[in-house]
Every structure is written in C-alpha cells, then in structure tokens.
C-alpha cells in the first residue's frame, strides 16, 4: 500500500492493472468461441470491472463459460470496490492493515478505526454473498424449468451478479432483457437486486441494526438515501408512464431502477420519447448511494446541494437535513464532486463530438451513461471510431475510481492549513 496522501493512487493503479491482466486472459482462445480483437476485449473487461455494462455484441456468442466466469469475477471485484476487496481479504487472513492505509479505506466504508474496518469488510463480504445467494435461488426457480439445470443455474448466477453489482450484462439473445418485458416475476426479482445494490451495504447494515424499526433511530445518511431513493424510483415511474403510455407501470419502475447505474433495458431505449431520454440522463447522473455498487455523483451529493440551495433561498446560514446540521466540509466536497463531474463530461463531450459523426444528444447520453457506470445506450457501438471507444473507456474508468480520487492523486499535497483574513464579495 502507498503511504500518506499518495494512497489515492491505489484504486487508480489497482483497477488499471486488473483491467489489463483480465483483458489478456479474456483474449486467450480458451475464453472465446471465435476470434476477437484486443481492443474489444479491453473494452469489455473495462466495462465489467467498472460495472458499466457496455458490450461490443452479444456476450454469449463471443465468450464461452470460462470467459463468462472471468467477467462474473470482474463484476464482483467491481461491486466490492478494489480497496474494500483488498481490505476484506487482509481481514480474513488476519493480516494487519497499516494506519496509513486507513485514510483511503475510510473513504470507501466510512470507518475511522482498524477494528471497524475489519468488521465492516467482513460484514460487506458476507452480506453480498447472502443477498446474491437469495437472488440466485429466486431466479433459478424461473430459469431452470426453461433452460435446464446447468444452463438455468448459470443464467441465474450470472444475472444475479450483474444485477446486484449494477453492471447490466446478460447472456440472453436479443437486446438486454426485452424478452422479459411481460414477465412480472423476473422483473420484481431484478428490481430488488438492483435497489439493494444501489442503496449500499452500510444502509442495509444500519437497517439491520435498527431492531426497533424506528425511522428516527437510523443514521442521517440512511434517512437521506432511503427518502431520495423512493422519490427517484416512483416519481420518474409515473412521469415515464405519462410520456410513454405504451409502457406498463412495472416496465417504467424497472427503467427507473435500472438508471441507478445498472443499465438493463426492459424496452428499447432508442424508442423512448426525447423527454424520457432526458429524464434517464438526469437519473443516471444522480446515480445511487456512496459505498454502493452504483455510480453517478451519488444521492447524498445531490441531496446536500439541494438542501443548501433551499437554505440559502430561505435566508438560513446552515444546511439542515432531518434536524441535523451538515458540516461545511461535506458541502464543499459535494460541490467539488458535482463540478468535477460536469467539467469532465463537458470536456469529453466536446472531444467526442469533434472526433465522431454522431449527434450531440447521443454523445451526451453515452458519456453520462459511461461516467456513471450505467451502460444504457442509444448508439450502435460498432459504428464508433477507435478514438470514441477510447473516450468511453476513459469515462467508465474515471467513473469507477471516482473523479475526485483522480484529482486528489494529482493535486493533493501535505500542506499546513493557513488562516487568511476574510472579506465579503458581491454575488
């Protein structure tokens, strides 16, 4: 592990190495039914590890069981997060984590002590296993009678990992999950897995510990995430239904859930009206919660900024949510995350538009989908130039390790805090 502030390089270098090594493995003939270019393998491996879900053609036609197994492992690593993944195995083997590493792991699992990190790491691994086993069992009840024991079981395992990790990979013929557009059972199971993955393990842990089942006893972060999650699920569902009456309410709920960073498509996204596509972009941009398997700027960031704006308009000096004051450091970090996301998107969209001959709307949709690790698409990726594919891979990578982490790795220095004189300015 790297020391001090340079520990921010760990996820950056770690994810890059895993992508490179897994790409080399997936490129081997033993992982493929037919020949594949290394750039397509690199694209798929990046998509799997960053839990994005973009593909260059049907996975089941390109990768055999071994190749699909490698993709499933990459999705699991991407779901846990590289740092949590490492800390978990260090904890299991009872190897001590140095105090210089706690700063970095703290950003991923919100702990401030070695004992808490070990406890959370083991809890995360066990809970992820329990949730996914339940998902596999429920899906197997549906798939085994249809596909047989072996194929049905593998479909259940792969799809459960894909849903809970918010990746969006499937092994079915056709476009994503459109064949299940009228299957209520499969959609409900997948919606549950996607939501559990997007709200985060620590929220589930807080709910589990709240034995009295009282909302006011939950942590502030849990209250914010649950409240905004419900709003971002059901409000878009009804809006989408009004704008596209041909979609069922369940399909609309599914699409609302999948925009939290999963990328499953229960309907052809390209056929949706422009207003719904814009709404999908907004939902993808928001994403899920911190310490979850989803991407985006995160619900907490948006919630803090909206509350700060409302407090300012009301003439209040402090941001208060659920009768708790939000520290100024959290507000500044939320604003920084939002601005970095917007700047990265603006620059890459401009370069994307200059290099490829597709509409600015499609470029914006694909770029947001990539940096938020969602994977919804309205563009045929076989028509993109190599330069455009590189931009998409860069955005997927940045979205997974976190734009703020990448910036801190470059600009963060050990400097003493200096108190400067203050002076008001006119806004």
ABEGO torsion letter per residue (X at the ends): XBBEAAAAAAAAAAAAAAAAAAAAAAABAAABABBBBAAAAAAAAAAAAAGAGBBBEBAAAABBAAAAAAAAAAAAAAAAEAAAAAAAAAAAAGBBBBAAAAAAAAAAAGBABAAAAAAAAAAAAAAAAAAAAAAAAAAAAAAAAAAEAAAAAAAAAAAAAAAAAGAGBBABBEBEAAAAAABAAAAAAAAAAAAAAAAEAAAAAAAAABAAGBAAABBAAAAAAAAAAAAAAAAAAAAAAAABAABBAAAAAAAAAAAAGAGBBABBAAABBAAAAAAAAAAAAAEBBBGBABBEAEAAAAAAAAAAAAAAAAGBABBBBGGBBBBAAAAAAAAAAAAAAAAAAAAAAAAAAAABBBBAAAAAAAAAAAAAGAGBBABBAAABBAAAAAAAAAAAAAAAAEAAAAAAAAABBBBBBBBBBBBBBBX
